[in-house]
Amino acid sequence: MFNLLIFLIITLIGITLYLTTKNKKIPWKFIMIFVLIMIGVLLLIGYRFTPYSALPTGTKAVISEDTIYGKAILYEDINNNTFGLANIYRNIGFLYHYAGGTSDYFIEENEPFEAAGFGRDEEDGFMVGVRTRDPNIKYIVVGNHIEKVKLSDSYNFTMDTVVKYQDSYHLEEVVNNHALFVLDEYSEATWTIRALDKDGHLIADKLFGAGEARYIDW
């Protein structure tokens, strides 16, 4: 489809140059029809006039953030109550295009929160989206300074830890049961996630390599 758009643009330029060399005026109806065809092709291949209309069908934005990597959006599927992440690029000056993402995440029973991640390197960045239904979880922290912490290890972690090692952590307040982070790249640290209560105490975590988030009960 994108090749078809390029073909149409080249064809328009060719016809314009031909008519110009023949000293003929370009019919305005022809221009209007051609423009409408190009817009139709753009819409057909996924370009939209707003970043939110470029989201997958049947979804709505929950949190969005403008970044150097594009517009990062955490969205909800209104049909099955799952959530996902989308990276939306701005193209051709005023149009937006879905540039990738991940979808269909939901909270398992007894799980404190669910995390979704998308992107891997410095070129595209790395998005982390978190959903919780636990009203006690007020803050989400992404990052880690504790080396080789295991699921069986007990460790101390509070809001004071985040402040003390602030270069190692990213903190977001939970808004409408969600939090969104846009980081530079995927790593062991950026896929280590913790949840804190209103007093800054650790409630739950998802350590790197762990399959699911867990409540902390020690």
C-alpha positions, 0 to 999 in steps of 0.5 A: 500500500505504501508503494501505491502511495509513492506511485500516486505522488510520482504520477501527480508530479509527472502529470503536473510537469507534462501539463506545465511544459505544454503550457496547459492549466491543471484542472482543479477537479483533477487536483481535488480528485487526486488529493482525495485518492491519496488521503483514502490510500493513507487512511487505508494503510493506517494513517490517521488525523489524531494519535488516538484514532491510530490506536487499535480498533476498539480501544481507548487511551488511558495514559499518554506521553509525548517522548522523543520516540513518539507518542507513548500510549497505555490503552484499554480494550473496551471489549475485554478489559485488557490493556496494552501499549502503543507507540504512535509516530507523527508522519507527513506533518499532520498524520499519525501512524501506529508504529508498534506495541503490545496488547491483551494484558490482564491481571491474574487472580490474586496478582497485585499488578500486571506489567506490559513492556514494549521496545528494546533499544535506545533507538525505539526506547522501552515502554512499561505499562502497569495496571493494578486493582489493589487500592493500597498500591499508590506508587510504581517504581521501575529500576534496581540497585540491588545486585542478584536479588532472588525471589527467596531473598528478603530485602528492605525497600521503601520510598527512602530507598528510591530517594537515596538511589534516585539515579537507579529508579523511576517513580510514578504515582498510580492514576486510575489504576495505571502507571506508564513509564518511557525509558531509554532501553530494555534491561534487567533494571528496567524490567524490575518493578515494585509497588509501594503503598501511600506511606512508601512501604513495599507491597509487591514486586516483579523481579527480573526473570520472574513470571508474575508479580507477587505480594511481599509478606515477609 
